[in-house]
Amino acid sequence: MKPRITMSLTASGELEIWLNEKGRDLLVRELLKLNEKNEHFHLFPDGELDTSTIAYRATDKIIWSGKVLFRTDECDRKHYPHVMMG
């Protein structure tokens, strides 16, 4: 079976990320690669991290694409200090 990653919003607006074993392993591998020089990756159908477009429930809204960004605290303090207030 190939990796399967499905991102969706529930009817109440909650983000859900559905993964099979290979999808989980692939997502974790990509997350672990993130650093200051390799600071993001994309998720989309037939993309860097292939996502599924088939909803698990009829009421779910598929999220077709996304981006994961790695941010160091030092960089955020300098460029986005407002996010450090919590």
N, CA, C and O atoms as a Maestro MAE file, in Angstrom:
{
 s_m_m2io_version
 :::
 2.0.0
}

f_m_ct {
 s_m_title
 :::
 protein
 m_atom[344] {
  # First column is atom index #
  i_m_mmod_type
  r_m_x_coord
  r_m_y_coord
  r_m_z_coord
  i_m_residue_number
  s_m_chain_name
  s_m_pdb_residue_name
  s_m_pdb_atom_name
  i_m_atomic_number
  :::
  1 25 0.838 -1.173 0.000 1 A "MET " " N  " 7
  2 3 0.000 0.000 0.000 1 A "MET " " CA " 6
  3 2 0.890 1.246 0.000 1 A "MET " " C  " 6
  4 15 1.917 1.274 0.678 1 A "MET " " O  " 8
  5 25 0.505 2.260 -0.746 2 A "LYS " " N  " 7
  6 3 1.282 3.504 -0.807 2 A "LYS " " CA " 6
  7 2 0.942 4.407 0.378 2 A "LYS " " C  " 6
  8 15 -0.092 4.231 1.022 2 A "LYS " " O  " 8
  9 25 1.822 5.381 0.665 3 A "PRO " " N  " 7
  10 3 1.526 6.319 1.747 3 A "PRO " " CA " 6
  11 2 0.219 7.056 1.472 3 A "PRO " " C  " 6
  12 15 -0.063 7.432 0.335 3 A "PRO " " O  " 8
  13 25 -0.571 7.257 2.516 4 A "ARG " " N  " 7
  14 3 -1.834 7.986 2.371 4 A "ARG " " CA " 6
  15 2 -1.904 9.039 3.463 4 A "ARG " " C  " 6
  16 15 -1.848 8.735 4.655 4 A "ARG " " O  " 8
  17 25 -2.029 10.288 3.022 5 A "ILE " " N  " 7
  18 3 -2.179 11.428 3.919 5 A "ILE " " CA " 6
  19 2 -3.408 12.193 3.438 5 A "ILE " " C  " 6
  20 15 -3.462 12.656 2.299 5 A "ILE " " O  " 8
  21 25 -4.389 12.316 4.322 6 A "THR " " N  " 7
  22 3 -5.610 13.045 3.977 6 A "THR " " CA " 6
  23 2 -5.790 14.158 4.995 6 A "THR " " C  " 6
  24 15 -5.848 13.909 6.199 6 A "THR " " O  " 8
  25 25 -5.878 15.389 4.503 7 A "MET " " N  " 7
  26 3 -6.112 16.540 5.373 7 A "MET " " CA " 6
  27 2 -7.533 17.035 5.120 7 A "MET " " C  " 6
  28 15 -7.934 17.242 3.975 7 A "MET " " O  " 8
  29 25 -8.283 17.220 6.191 8 A "SER " " N  " 7
  30 3 -9.663 17.672 6.024 8 A "SER " " CA " 6
  31 2 -10.108 18.521 7.198 8 A "SER " " C  " 6
  32 15 -9.506 18.508 8.271 8 A "SER " " O  " 8
  33 25 -11.186 19.262 6.959 9 A "LEU " " N  " 7
  34 3 -11.866 19.997 8.017 9 A "LEU " " CA " 6
  35 2 -13.182 19.294 8.282 9 A "LEU " " C  " 6
  36 15 -13.906 18.933 7.355 9 A "LEU " " O  " 8
  37 25 -13.483 19.105 9.558 10 A "THR " " N  " 7
  38 3 -14.765 18.502 9.920 10 A "THR " " CA " 6
  39 2 -15.869 19.541 9.743 10 A "THR " " C  " 6
  40 15 -15.592 20.715 9.499 10 A "THR " " O  " 8
  41 25 -17.105 19.108 9.866 11 A "ALA " " N  " 7
  42 3 -18.245 20.017 9.752 11 A "ALA " " CA " 6
  43 2 -18.155 21.147 10.783 11 A "ALA " " C  " 6
  44 15 -18.660 22.244 10.545 11 A "ALA " " O  " 8
  45 25 -17.515 20.881 11.926 12 A "SER " " N  " 7
  46 3 -17.379 21.915 12.961 12 A "SER " " CA " 6
  47 2 -16.111 22.757 12.786 12 A "SER " " C  " 6
  48 15 -15.844 23.639 13.602 12 A "SER " " O  " 8
  49 25 -15.327 22.497 11.734 13 A "GLY " " N  " 7
  50 3 -14.144 23.294 11.445 13 A "GLY " " CA " 6
  51 2 -12.848 22.795 12.044 13 A "GLY " " C  " 6
  52 15 -11.842 23.502 12.002 13 A "GLY " " O  " 8
  53 25 -12.845 21.585 12.605 14 A "GLU " " N  " 7
  54 3 -11.642 21.020 13.198 14 A "GLU " " CA " 6
  55 2 -10.760 20.388 12.117 14 A "GLU " " C  " 6
  56 15 -11.245 19.646 11.264 14 A "GLU " " O  " 8
  57 25 -9.462 20.692 12.164 15 A "LEU " " N  " 7
  58 3 -8.505 20.088 11.246 15 A "LEU " " CA " 6
  59 2 -8.253 18.649 11.664 15 A "LEU " " C  " 6
  60 15 -8.002 18.370 12.837 15 A "LEU " " O  " 8
  61 25 -8.321 17.733 10.700 16 A "GLU " " N  " 7
  62 3 -7.938 16.341 10.933 16 A "GLU " " CA " 6
  63 2 -6.943 15.934 9.856 16 A "GLU " " C  " 6
  64 15 -7.112 16.252 8.679 16 A "GLU " " O  " 8
  65 25 -5.915 15.232 10.277 17 A "ILE " " N  " 7
  66 3 -4.939 14.670 9.342 17 A "ILE " " CA " 6
  67 2 -4.985 13.165 9.523 17 A "ILE " " C  " 6
  68 15 -4.604 12.636 10.567 17 A "ILE " " O  " 8
  69 25 -5.456 12.489 8.493 18 A "TRP " " N  " 7
  70 3 -5.604 11.034 8.515 18 A "TRP " " CA " 6
  71 2 -4.384 10.424 7.840 18 A "TRP " " C  " 6
  72 15 -4.001 10.860 6.754 18 A "TRP " " O  " 8
  73 25 -3.764 9.416 8.466 19 A "LEU " " N  " 7
  74 3 -2.542 8.802 7.955 19 A "LEU " " CA " 6
  75 2 -2.622 7.291 8.040 19 A "LEU " " C  " 6
  76 15 -3.102 6.743 9.031 19 A "LEU " " O  " 8
  77 25 -2.147 6.614 6.992 20 A "ASN " " N  " 7
  78 3 -1.886 5.193 7.179 20 A "ASN " " CA " 6
  79 2 -0.439 5.071 7.659 20 A "ASN " " C  " 6
  80 15 0.240 6.086 7.818 20 A "ASN " " O  " 8
  81 25 0.040 3.857 7.892 21 A "GLU " " N  " 7
  82 3 1.384 3.681 8.447 21 A "GLU " " CA " 6
  83 2 2.462 4.314 7.572 21 A "GLU " " C  " 6
  84 15 3.354 4.998 8.074 21 A "GLU " " O  " 8
  85 25 2.376 4.084 6.267 22 A "LYS " " N  " 7
  86 3 3.386 4.640 5.361 22 A "LYS " " CA " 6
  87 2 3.272 6.156 5.268 22 A "LYS " " C  " 6
  88 15 4.285 6.845 5.143 22 A "LYS " " O  " 8
  89 25 2.062 6.680 5.328 23 A "GLY " " N  " 7
  90 3 1.869 8.127 5.339 23 A "GLY " " CA " 6
  91 2 2.453 8.760 6.584 23 A "GLY " " C  " 6
  92 15 3.091 9.811 6.513 23 A "GLY " " O  " 8
  93 25 2.236 8.119 7.733 24 A "ARG " " N  " 7
  94 3 2.820 8.597 8.997 24 A "ARG " " CA " 6
  95 2 4.336 8.620 8.920 24 A "ARG " " C  " 6
  96 15 4.971 9.613 9.274 24 A "ARG " " O  " 8
  97 25 4.910 7.520 8.456 25 A "ASP " " N  " 7
  98 3 6.365 7.428 8.377 25 A "ASP " " CA " 6
  99 2 6.932 8.489 7.439 25 A "ASP " " C  " 6
  100 15 7.960 9.096 7.741 25 A "ASP " " O  " 8
  101 25 6.282 8.716 6.317 26 A "LEU " " N  " 7
  102 3 6.726 9.721 5.358 26 A "LEU " " CA " 6
  103 2 6.638 11.124 5.961 26 A "LEU " " C  " 6
  104 15 7.572 11.914 5.828 26 A "LEU " " O  " 8
  105 25 5.533 11.434 6.617 27 A "LEU " " N  " 7
  106 3 5.369 12.750 7.237 27 A "LEU " " CA " 6
  107 2 6.421 12.974 8.325 27 A "LEU " " C  " 6
  108 15 7.012 14.052 8.398 27 A "LEU " " O  " 8
  109 25 6.657 11.979 9.161 28 A "VAL " " N  " 7
  110 3 7.664 12.102 10.219 28 A "VAL " " CA " 6
  111 2 9.046 12.293 9.611 28 A "VAL " " C  " 6
  112 15 9.820 13.118 10.097 28 A "VAL " " O  " 8
  113 25 9.373 11.549 8.559 29 A "ARG " " N  " 7
  114 3 10.672 11.693 7.891 29 A "ARG " " CA " 6
  115 2 10.862 13.122 7.390 29 A "ARG " " C  " 6
  116 15 11.923 13.719 7.577 29 A "ARG " " O  " 8
  117 25 9.824 13.666 6.751 30 A "GLU " " N  " 7
  118 3 9.912 15.035 6.224 30 A "GLU " " CA " 6
  119 2 10.026 16.048 7.359 30 A "GLU " " C  " 6
  120 15 10.782 17.013 7.245 30 A "GLU " " O  " 8
  121 25 9.293 15.850 8.445 31 A "LEU " " N  " 7
  122 3 9.397 16.754 9.591 31 A "LEU " " CA " 6
  123 2 10.804 16.750 10.169 31 A "LEU " " C  " 6
  124 15 11.335 17.803 10.522 31 A "LEU " " O  " 8
  125 25 11.410 15.572 10.268 32 A "LEU " " N  " 7
  126 3 12.752 15.461 10.837 32 A "LEU " " CA " 6
  127 2 13.832 16.077 9.947 32 A "LEU " " C  " 6
  128 15 14.923 16.382 10.429 32 A "LEU " " O  " 8
  129 25 13.548 16.264 8.668 33 A "LYS " " N  " 7
  130 3 14.499 16.892 7.749 33 A "LYS " " CA " 6
  131 2 14.523 18.409 7.879 33 A "LYS " " C  " 6
  132 15 15.466 19.057 7.425 33 A "LYS " " O  " 8
  133 25 13.493 18.978 8.497 34 A "LEU " " N  " 7
  134 3 13.409 20.435 8.584 34 A "LEU " " CA " 6
  135 2 14.513 21.011 9.459 34 A "LEU " " C  " 6
  136 15 14.826 20.480 10.524 34 A "LEU " " O  " 8
  137 25 15.094 22.107 8.986 35 A "ASN " " N  " 7
  138 3 16.113 22.837 9.726 35 A "ASN " " CA " 6
  139 2 16.168 24.256 9.169 35 A "ASN " " C  " 6
  140 15 15.324 24.629 8.355 35 A "ASN " " O  " 8
  141 25 17.141 25.046 9.590 36 A "GLU " " N  " 7
  142 3 17.220 26.441 9.157 36 A "GLU " " CA " 6
  143 2 17.471 26.589 7.658 36 A "GLU " " C  " 6
  144 15 17.093 27.605 7.074 36 A "GLU " " O  " 8
  145 25 18.089 25.618 7.035 37 A "LYS " " N  " 7
  146 3 18.358 25.699 5.596 37 A "LYS " " CA " 6
  147 2 17.284 24.999 4.761 37 A "LYS " " C  " 6
  148 15 17.037 25.387 3.619 37 A "LYS " " O  " 8
  149 25 16.663 23.996 5.310 38 A "ASN " " N  " 7
  150 3 15.574 23.264 4.660 38 A "ASN " " CA " 6
  151 2 14.332 23.522 5.515 38 A "ASN " " C  " 6
  152 15 13.933 22.682 6.321 38 A "ASN " " O  " 8
  153 25 13.725 24.710 5.322 39 A "GLU " " N  " 7
  154 3 12.768 25.203 6.296 39 A "GLU " " CA " 6
  155 2 11.293 24.979 5.966 39 A "GLU " " C  " 6
  156 15 10.428 25.420 6.722 39 A "GLU " " O  " 8
  157 25 10.988 24.311 4.868 40 A "HIS " " N  " 7
  158 3 9.579 24.026 4.597 40 A "HIS " " CA " 6
  159 2 9.414 22.889 3.589 40 A "HIS " " C  " 6
  160 15 10.341 22.529 2.864 40 A "HIS " " O  " 8
  161 25 8.209 22.344 3.572 41 A "PHE " " N  " 7
  162 3 7.799 21.418 2.515 41 A "PHE " " CA " 6
  163 2 6.318 21.606 2.261 41 A "PHE " " C  " 6
  164 15 5.583 22.137 3.093 41 A "PHE " " O  " 8
  165 25 5.901 21.156 1.089 42 A "HIS " " N  " 7
  166 3 4.511 21.300 0.665 42 A "HIS " " CA " 6
  167 2 3.797 19.957 0.679 42 A "HIS " " C  " 6
  168 15 4.401 18.909 0.447 42 A "HIS " " O  " 8
  169 25 2.516 20.010 0.952 43 A "LEU " " N  " 7
  170 3 1.647 18.836 0.854 43 A "LEU " " CA " 6
  171 2 0.576 19.160 -0.178 43 A "LEU " " C  " 6
  172 15 -0.153 20.140 -0.021 43 A "LEU " " O  " 8
  173 25 0.468 18.363 -1.216 44 A "PHE " " N  " 7
  174 3 -0.592 18.520 -2.202 44 A "PHE " " CA " 6
  175 2 -0.633 17.281 -3.093 44 A "PHE " " C  " 6
  176 15 0.350 16.547 -3.195 44 A "PHE " " O  " 8
  177 25 -1.787 17.053 -3.741 45 A "PRO " " N  " 7
  178 3 -1.885 15.862 -4.593 45 A "PRO " " CA " 6
  179 2 -0.788 15.842 -5.660 45 A "PRO " " C  " 6
  180 15 -0.548 16.844 -6.333 45 A "PRO " " O  " 8
  181 25 -0.140 14.719 -5.803 46 A "ASP " " N  " 7
  182 3 0.953 14.527 -6.759 46 A "ASP " " CA " 6
  183 2 2.098 15.503 -6.545 46 A "ASP " " C  " 6
  184 15 2.781 15.875 -7.500 46 A "ASP " " O  " 8
  185 25 2.316 15.924 -5.300 47 A "GLY " " N  " 7
  186 3 3.363 16.894 -4.997 47 A "GLY " " CA " 6
  187 2 4.472 16.302 -4.162 47 A "GLY " " C  " 6
  188 15 4.661 15.087 -4.122 47 A "GLY " " O  " 8
  189 25 5.212 17.184 -3.487 48 A "GLU " " N  " 7
  190 3 6.330 16.772 -2.634 48 A "GLU " " CA " 6
  191 2 5.885 15.692 -1.655 48 A "GLU " " C  " 6
  192 15 6.498 14.629 -1.564 48 A "GLU " " O  " 8
  193 25 4.829 15.974 -0.936 49 A "LEU " " N  " 7
  194 3 4.182 14.981 -0.076 49 A "LEU " " CA " 6
  195 2 2.776 14.824 -0.628 49 A "LEU " " C  " 6
  196 15 1.926 15.696 -0.444 49 A "LEU " " O  " 8
  197 25 2.542 13.740 -1.287 50 A "ASP " " N  " 7
  198 3 1.274 13.480 -1.973 50 A "ASP " " CA " 6
  199 2 0.132 13.349 -0.971 50 A "ASP " " C  " 6
  200 15 0.220 12.570 -0.022 50 A "ASP " " O  " 8
  201 25 -0.928 14.103 -1.182 51 A "THR " " N  " 7
  202 3 -2.099 14.015 -0.313 51 A "THR " " CA " 6
  203 2 -3.276 13.433 -1.077 51 A "THR " " C  " 6
  204 15 -3.380 13.560 -2.297 51 A "THR " " O  " 8
  205 25 -4.155 12.795 -0.326 52 A "SER " " N  " 7
  206 3 -5.354 12.202 -0.902 52 A "SER " " CA " 6
  207 2 -6.458 13.243 -0.982 52 A "SER " " C  " 6
  208 15 -6.522 14.160 -0.163 52 A "SER " " O  " 8
  209 25 -7.316 13.096 -1.962 53 A "THR " " N  " 7
  210 3 -8.443 14.018 -2.142 53 A "THR " " CA " 6
  211 2 -9.769 13.327 -1.864 53 A "THR " " C  " 6
  212 15 -10.828 13.833 -2.235 53 A "THR " " O  " 8
  213 25 -9.711 12.180 -1.217 54 A "ILE " " N  " 7
  214 3 -10.931 11.426 -0.907 54 A "ILE " " CA " 6
  215 2 -11.228 11.590 0.579 54 A "ILE " " C  " 6
  216 15 -10.440 11.179 1.431 54 A "ILE " " O  " 8
  217 25 -12.374 12.196 0.879 55 A "ALA " " N  " 7
  218 3 -12.758 12.446 2.263 55 A "ALA " " CA " 6
  219 2 -13.170 11.153 2.959 55 A "ALA " " C  " 6
  220 15 -13.700 10.239 2.327 55 A "ALA " " O  " 8
  221 25 -12.927 11.086 4.244 56 A "TYR " " N  " 7
  222 3 -13.358 9.947 5.040 56 A "TYR " " CA " 6
  223 2 -14.859 10.001 5.340 56 A "TYR " " C  " 6
  224 15 -15.525 8.969 5.417 56 A "TYR " " O  " 8
  225 25 -15.374 11.212 5.506 57 A "ARG " " N  " 7
  226 3 -16.805 11.389 5.778 57 A "ARG " " CA " 6
  227 2 -17.382 12.358 4.761 57 A "ARG " " C  " 6
  228 15 -16.696 13.263 4.285 57 A "ARG " " O  " 8
  229 25 -18.643 12.158 4.436 58 A "ALA " " N  " 7
  230 3 -19.303 13.016 3.446 58 A "ALA " " CA " 6
  231 2 -19.355 14.473 3.900 58 A "ALA " " C  " 6
  232 15 -19.430 15.374 3.065 58 A "ALA " " O  " 8
  233 25 -19.315 14.715 5.203 59 A "THR " " N  " 7
  234 3 -19.393 16.083 5.724 59 A "THR " " CA " 6
  235 2 -18.036 16.775 5.810 59 A "THR " " C  " 6
  236 15 -17.974 17.968 6.108 59 A "THR " " O  " 8
  237 25 -16.953 16.051 5.555 60 A "ASP " " N  " 7
  238 3 -15.610 16.633 5.612 60 A "ASP " " CA " 6
  239 2 -15.319 17.461 4.372 60 A "ASP " " C  " 6
  240 15 -15.791 17.150 3.278 60 A "ASP " " O  " 8
  241 25 -14.539 18.517 4.553 61 A "LYS " " N  " 7
  242 3 -14.062 19.332 3.433 61 A "LYS " " CA " 6
  243 2 -12.571 19.050 3.284 61 A "LYS " " C  " 6
  244 15 -11.794 19.288 4.209 61 A "LYS " " O  " 8
  245 25 -12.175 18.546 2.125 62 A "ILE " " N  " 7
  246 3 -10.772 18.221 1.862 62 A "ILE " " CA " 6
  247 2 -9.936 19.495 1.797 62 A "ILE " " C  " 6
  248 15 -10.332 20.481 1.177 62 A "ILE " " O  " 8
  249 25 -8.784 19.458 2.443 63 A "ILE " " N  " 7
  250 3 -7.789 20.516 2.286 63 A "ILE " " CA " 6
  251 2 -6.826 20.018 1.216 63 A "ILE " " C  " 6
  252 15 -6.097 19.052 1.444 63 A "ILE " " O  " 8
  253 25 -6.813 20.650 0.076 64 A "TRP " " N  " 7
  254 3 -6.063 20.182 -1.083 64 A "TRP " " CA " 6
  255 2 -4.566 20.394 -0.957 64 A "TRP " " C  " 6
  256 15 -3.776 19.590 -1.452 64 A "TRP " " O  " 8
  257 25 -4.175 21.472 -0.300 65 A "SER " " N  " 7
  258 3 -2.739 21.734 -0.223 65 A "SER " " CA " 6
  259 2 -2.397 22.392 1.101 65 A "SER " " C  " 6
  260 15 -3.245 22.990 1.764 65 A "SER " " O  " 8
  261 25 -1.137 22.263 1.463 66 A "GLY " " N  " 7
  262 3 -0.656 22.866 2.694 66 A "GLY " " CA " 6
  263 2 0.850 23.015 2.651 66 A "GLY " " C  " 6
  264 15 1.522 22.511 1.751 66 A "GLY " " O  " 8
  265 25 1.357 23.711 3.635 67 A "LYS " " N  " 7
  266 3 2.788 23.968 3.729 67 A "LYS " " CA " 6
  267 2 3.169 23.853 5.206 67 A "LYS " " C  " 6
  268 15 2.478 24.384 6.075 67 A "LYS " " O  " 8
  269 25 4.261 23.163 5.478 68 A "VAL " " N  " 7
  270 3 4.785 23.055 6.832 68 A "VAL " " CA " 6
  271 2 6.065 23.881 6.870 68 A "VAL " " C  " 6
  272 15 6.971 23.676 6.061 68 A "VAL " " O  " 8
  273 25 6.132 24.824 7.824 69 A "LEU " " N  " 7
  274 3 7.285 25.721 7.933 69 A "LEU " " CA " 6
  275 2 7.984 25.539 9.266 69 A "LEU " " C  " 6
  276 15 7.344 25.515 10.317 69 A "LEU " " O  " 8
  277 25 9.292 25.412 9.217 70 A "PHE " " N  " 7
  278 3 10.126 25.317 10.411 70 A "PHE " " CA " 6
  279 2 10.576 26.723 10.790 70 A "PHE " " C  " 6
  280 15 11.119 27.452 9.959 70 A "PHE " " O  " 8
  281 25 10.351 27.098 12.032 71 A "ARG " " N  " 7
  282 3 10.705 28.441 12.493 71 A "ARG " " CA " 6
  283 2 11.512 28.328 13.775 71 A "ARG " " C  " 6
  284 15 11.064 27.702 14.736 71 A "ARG " " O  " 8
  285 25 12.690 28.922 13.800 72 A "THR " " N  " 7
  286 3 13.460 28.958 15.044 72 A "THR " " CA " 6
  287 2 12.928 30.095 15.912 72 A "THR " " C  " 6
  288 15 12.396 31.081 15.402 72 A "THR " " O  " 8
  289 25 13.077 29.951 17.217 73 A "ASP " " N  " 7
  290 3 12.654 31.013 18.129 73 A "ASP " " CA " 6
  291 2 13.426 32.299 17.856 73 A "ASP " " C  " 6
  292 15 12.863 33.392 17.918 73 A "ASP " " O  " 8
  293 25 14.705 32.169 17.558 74 A "GLU " " N  " 7
  294 3 15.537 33.348 17.282 74 A "GLU " " CA " 6
  295 2 14.991 34.128 16.083 74 A "GLU " " C  " 6
  296 15 14.866 35.351 16.138 74 A "GLU " " O  " 8
  297 25 14.676 33.432 15.028 75 A "CYS " " N  " 7
  298 3 14.143 34.082 13.828 75 A "CYS " " CA " 6
  299 2 12.774 34.713 14.111 75 A "CYS " " C  " 6
  300 15 12.502 35.832 13.676 75 A "CYS " " O  " 8
  301 25 11.930 34.002 14.829 76 A "ASP " " N  " 7
  302 3 10.612 34.553 15.151 76 A "ASP " " CA " 6
  303 2 10.705 35.761 16.071 76 A "ASP " " C  " 6
  304 15 9.942 36.715 15.916 76 A "ASP " " O  " 8
  305 25 11.631 35.733 17.028 77 A "ARG " " N  " 7
  306 3 11.815 36.905 17.890 77 A "ARG " " CA " 6
  307 2 12.183 38.132 17.059 77 A "ARG " " C  " 6
  308 15 11.748 39.246 17.353 77 A "ARG " " O  " 8
  309 25 12.982 37.918 16.031 78 A "LYS " " N  " 7
  310 3 13.448 39.030 15.186 78 A "LYS " " CA " 6
  311 2 12.364 39.493 14.210 78 A "LYS " " C  " 6
  312 15 12.126 40.693 14.071 78 A "LYS " " O  " 8
  313 25 11.712 38.551 13.536 79 A "HIS " " N  " 7
  314 3 10.797 38.909 12.439 79 A "HIS " " CA " 6
  315 2 9.308 38.887 12.808 79 A "HIS " " C  " 6
  316 15 8.510 39.609 12.210 79 A "HIS " " O  " 8
  317 25 8.942 38.075 13.773 80 A "TYR " " N  " 7
  318 3 7.535 37.922 14.163 80 A "TYR " " CA " 6
  319 2 7.406 37.891 15.683 80 A "TYR " " C  " 6
  320 15 6.913 36.910 16.240 80 A "TYR " " O  " 8
  321 25 7.843 38.949 16.356 81 A "PRO " " N  " 7
  322 3 7.859 38.894 17.828 81 A "PRO " " CA " 6
  323 2 6.484 38.679 18.450 81 A "PRO " " C  " 6
  324 15 6.390 38.176 19.570 81 A "PRO " " O  " 8
  325 25 5.439 39.042 17.760 82 A "HIS " " N  " 7
  326 3 4.087 38.883 18.322 82 A "HIS " " CA " 6
  327 2 3.733 37.413 18.568 82 A "HIS " " C  " 6
  328 15 2.896 37.122 19.422 82 A "HIS " " O  " 8
  329 25 4.353 36.487 17.839 83 A "VAL " " N  " 7
  330 3 4.021 35.060 18.056 83 A "VAL " " CA " 6
  331 2 4.735 34.499 19.288 83 A "VAL " " C  " 6
  332 15 4.431 33.392 19.733 83 A "VAL " " O  " 8
  333 25 5.670 35.252 19.830 84 A "MET " " N  " 7
  334 3 6.423 34.797 20.995 84 A "MET " " CA " 6
  335 2 5.727 35.185 22.294 84 A "MET " " C  " 6
  336 15 6.263 34.922 23.370 84 A "MET " " O  " 8
  337 25 4.572 35.791 22.227 85 A "MET " " N  " 7
  338 3 3.874 36.310 23.395 85 A "MET " " CA " 6
  339 2 2.968 35.282 24.050 85 A "MET " " C  " 6
  340 15 1.948 35.682 24.612 85 A "MET " " O  " 8
  341 25 3.251 34.043 24.023 86 A "GLY " " N  " 7
  342 3 2.301 33.114 24.629 86 A "GLY " " CA " 6
  343 2 2.911 31.957 25.314 86 A "GLY " " C  " 6
  344 15 2.197 31.115 25.858 86 A "GLY " " O  " 8
  :::
 }
 m_bond[343] {
  # First column is bond index #
  i_m_from
  i_m_to
  i_m_order
  :::
  1 1 2 1
  2 2 3 1
  3 3 4 2
  4 3 5 1
  5 5 6 1
  6 6 7 1
  7 7 8 2
  8 7 9 1
  9 9 10 1
  10 10 11 1
  11 11 12 2
  12 11 13 1
  13 13 14 1
  14 14 15 1
  15 15 16 2
  16 15 17 1
  17 17 18 1
  18 18 19 1
  19 19 20 2
  20 19 21 1
  21 21 22 1
  22 22 23 1
  23 23 24 2
  24 23 25 1
  25 25 26 1
  26 26 27 1
  27 27 28 2
  28 27 29 1
  29 29 30 1
  30 30 31 1
  31 31 32 2
  32 31 33 1
  33 33 34 1
  34 34 35 1
  35 35 36 2
  36 35 37 1
  37 37 38 1
  38 38 39 1
  39 39 40 2
  40 39 41 1
  41 41 42 1
  42 42 43 1
  43 43 44 2
  44 43 45 1
  45 45 46 1
  46 46 47 1
  47 47 48 2
  48 47 49 1
  49 49 50 1
  50 50 51 1
  51 51 52 2
  52 51 53 1
  53 53 54 1
  54 54 55 1
  55 55 56 2
  56 55 57 1
  57 57 58 1
  58 58 59 1
  59 59 60 2
  60 59 61 1
  61 61 62 1
  62 62 63 1
  63 63 64 2
  64 63 65 1
  65 65 66 1
  66 66 67 1
  67 67 68 2
  68 67 69 1
  69 69 70 1
  70 70 71 1
  71 71 72 2
  72 71 73 1
  73 73 74 1
  74 74 75 1
  75 75 76 2
  76 75 77 1
  77 77 78 1
  78 78 79 1
  79 79 80 2
  80 79 81 1
  81 81 82 1
  82 82 83 1
  83 83 84 2
  84 83 85 1
  85 85 86 1
  86 86 87 1
  87 87 88 2
  88 87 89 1
  89 89 90 1
  90 90 91 1
  91 91 92 2
  92 91 93 1
  93 93 94 1
  94 94 95 1
  95 95 96 2
  96 95 97 1
  97 97 98 1
  98 98 99 1
  99 99 100 2
  100 99 101 1
  101 101 102 1
  102 102 103 1
  103 103 104 2
  104 103 105 1
  105 105 106 1
  106 106 107 1
  107 107 108 2
  108 107 109 1
  109 109 110 1
  110 110 111 1
  111 111 112 2
  112 111 113 1
  113 113 114 1
  114 114 115 1
  115 115 116 2
  116 115 117 1
  117 117 118 1
  118 118 119 1
  119 119 120 2
  120 119 121 1
  121 121 122 1
  122 122 123 1
  123 123 124 2
  124 123 125 1
  125 125 126 1
  126 126 127 1
  127 127 128 2
  128 127 129 1
  129 129 130 1
  130 130 131 1
  131 131 132 2
  132 131 133 1
  133 133 134 1
  134 134 135 1
  135 135 136 2
  136 135 137 1
  137 137 138 1
  138 138 139 1
  139 139 140 2
  140 139 141 1
  141 141 142 1
  142 142 143 1
  143 143 144 2
  144 143 145 1
  145 145 146 1
  146 146 147 1
  147 147 148 2
  148 147 149 1
  149 149 150 1
  150 150 151 1
  151 151 152 2
  152 151 153 1
  153 153 154 1
  154 154 155 1
  155 155 156 2
  156 155 157 1
  157 157 158 1
  158 158 159 1
  159 159 160 2
  160 159 161 1
  161 161 162 1
  162 162 163 1
  163 163 164 2
  164 163 165 1
  165 165 166 1
  166 166 167 1
  167 167 168 2
  168 167 169 1
  169 169 170 1
  170 170 171 1
  171 171 172 2
  172 171 173 1
  173 173 174 1
  174 174 175 1
  175 175 176 2
  176 175 177 1
  177 177 178 1
  178 178 179 1
  179 179 180 2
  180 179 181 1
  181 181 182 1
  182 182 183 1
  183 183 184 2
  184 183 185 1
  185 185 186 1
  186 186 187 1
  187 187 188 2
  188 187 189 1
  189 189 190 1
  190 190 191 1
  191 191 192 2
  192 191 193 1
  193 193 194 1
  194 194 195 1
  195 195 196 2
  196 195 197 1
  197 197 198 1
  198 198 199 1
  199 199 200 2
  200 199 201 1
  201 201 202 1
  202 202 203 1
  203 203 204 2
  204 203 205 1
  205 205 206 1
  206 206 207 1
  207 207 208 2
  208 207 209 1
  209 209 210 1
  210 210 211 1
  211 211 212 2
  212 211 213 1
  213 213 214 1
  214 214 215 1
  215 215 216 2
  216 215 217 1
  217 217 218 1
  218 218 219 1
  219 219 220 2
  220 219 221 1
  221 221 222 1
  222 222 223 1
  223 223 224 2
  224 223 225 1
  225 225 226 1
  226 226 227 1
  227 227 228 2
  228 227 229 1
  229 229 230 1
  230 230 231 1
  231 231 232 2
  232 231 233 1
  233 233 234 1
  234 234 235 1
  235 235 236 2
  236 235 237 1
  237 237 238 1
  238 238 239 1
  239 239 240 2
  240 239 241 1
  241 241 242 1
  242 242 243 1
  243 243 244 2
  244 243 245 1
  245 245 246 1
  246 246 247 1
  247 247 248 2
  248 247 249 1
  249 249 250 1
  250 250 251 1
  251 251 252 2
  252 251 253 1
  253 253 254 1
  254 254 255 1
  255 255 256 2
  256 255 257 1
  257 257 258 1
  258 258 259 1
  259 259 260 2
  260 259 261 1
  261 261 262 1
  262 262 263 1
  263 263 264 2
  264 263 265 1
  265 265 266 1
  266 266 267 1
  267 267 268 2
  268 267 269 1
  269 269 270 1
  270 270 271 1
  271 271 272 2
  272 271 273 1
  273 273 274 1
  274 274 275 1
  275 275 276 2
  276 275 277 1
  277 277 278 1
  278 278 279 1
  279 279 280 2
  280 279 281 1
  281 281 282 1
  282 282 283 1
  283 283 284 2
  284 283 285 1
  285 285 286 1
  286 286 287 1
  287 287 288 2
  288 287 289 1
  289 289 290 1
  290 290 291 1
  291 291 292 2
  292 291 293 1
  293 293 294 1
  294 294 295 1
  295 295 296 2
  296 295 297 1
  297 297 298 1
  298 298 299 1
  299 299 300 2
  300 299 301 1
  301 301 302 1
  302 302 303 1
  303 303 304 2
  304 303 305 1
  305 305 306 1
  306 306 307 1
  307 307 308 2
  308 307 309 1
  309 309 310 1
  310 310 311 1
  311 311 312 2
  312 311 313 1
  313 313 314 1
  314 314 315 1
  315 315 316 2
  316 315 317 1
  317 317 318 1
  318 318 319 1
  319 319 320 2
  320 319 321 1
  321 321 322 1
  322 322 323 1
  323 323 324 2
  324 323 325 1
  325 325 326 1
  326 326 327 1
  327 327 328 2
  328 327 329 1
  329 329 330 1
  330 330 331 1
  331 331 332 2
  332 331 333 1
  333 333 334 1
  334 334 335 1
  335 335 336 2
  336 335 337 1
  337 337 338 1
  338 338 339 1
  339 339 340 2
  340 339 341 1
  341 341 342 1
  342 342 343 1
  343 343 344 2
  :::
 }
}
